Amino acid sequence: MGLSIHYSGSFNPSASLQGMIEEVVEIAKVYRWKHSVHEINFPKGGFNKKYDEKIYGVTFTPPSAEKYLVSGHEKCDGL
């Protein structure tokens, strides 16, 4: 069973999902961790209550660890 950590914060108004993804990818490349970039922009019309099955963010896997997902929601308190 995996461990799930939920962090509550907020995006700086001048920050972006794409910028966050670029930072995480840069770190993953430096440490040569496997990583996958998913959707890099939130939907233009925003989110609705129906789940669109898309992943927004980036996943990375350090050696001897499970996969991590760094993601967010345009109106969430996360990140």
C-alpha positions in Angstrom: 0.0 0.0 0.0 1.3 3.4 -1.0 1.6 6.5 1.1 -0.4 9.6 0.2 0.7 13.0 1.4 -1.6 16.0 0.7 -0.2 19.5 1.1 -2.4 22.5 1.3 -1.0 25.8 0.0 -1.7 28.1 -3.0 -0.1 29.1 -6.3 1.6 32.5 -6.3 -0.5 34.6 -8.7 2.6 35.0 -11.0 3.3 31.2 -10.9 1.9 28.7 -13.4 1.4 25.0 -13.6 3.7 24.9 -16.6 6.4 26.6 -14.6 6.1 24.2 -11.7 6.3 21.3 -14.1 9.5 22.7 -15.6 11.1 23.0 -12.2 10.2 19.4 -11.2 11.5 18.1 -14.6 14.7 20.0 -14.1 15.3 18.4 -10.7 14.3 14.9 -12.1 16.8 15.3 -14.9 19.6 16.4 -12.6 19.1 13.2 -10.4 18.3 11.1 -13.5 14.9 10.1 -12.2 12.3 8.7 -14.5 9.6 11.3 -15.1 6.5 11.9 -17.2 4.9 15.2 -18.1 1.1 15.1 -18.3 -1.2 18.0 -19.2 0.7 21.3 -18.8 -2.2 23.7 -18.9 -5.5 23.8 -17.1 -8.6 23.7 -19.3 -9.5 27.0 -20.9 -13.1 27.0 -19.6 -12.0 25.9 -16.1 -13.0 22.7 -14.3 -16.5 21.5 -13.9 -17.9 18.9 -11.6 -17.4 16.1 -14.1 -14.0 14.4 -13.9 -12.3 14.6 -17.3 -9.8 11.8 -16.6 -6.8 14.0 -17.4 -3.8 14.4 -15.1 -2.4 17.9 -14.7 1.2 18.0 -13.6 4.2 15.7 -13.6 5.1 12.3 -12.2 8.6 11.3 -11.2 10.2 8.1 -9.6 13.3 8.3 -7.5 15.3 5.0 -7.2 13.9 2.5 -4.8 10.7 4.6 -4.4 7.2 4.7 -5.6 6.0 7.2 -8.2 5.2 10.7 -7.0 2.6 13.0 -8.7 3.0 16.8 -8.4 -0.3 18.2 -9.6 -2.8 20.9 -8.9 -6.1 22.4 -9.7 -6.6 25.9 -11.0 -8.8 26.9 -8.1 -7.5 24.5 -5.4 -5.6 25.4 -2.3 -3.0 22.8 -3.2 0.5 23.6 -4.2 
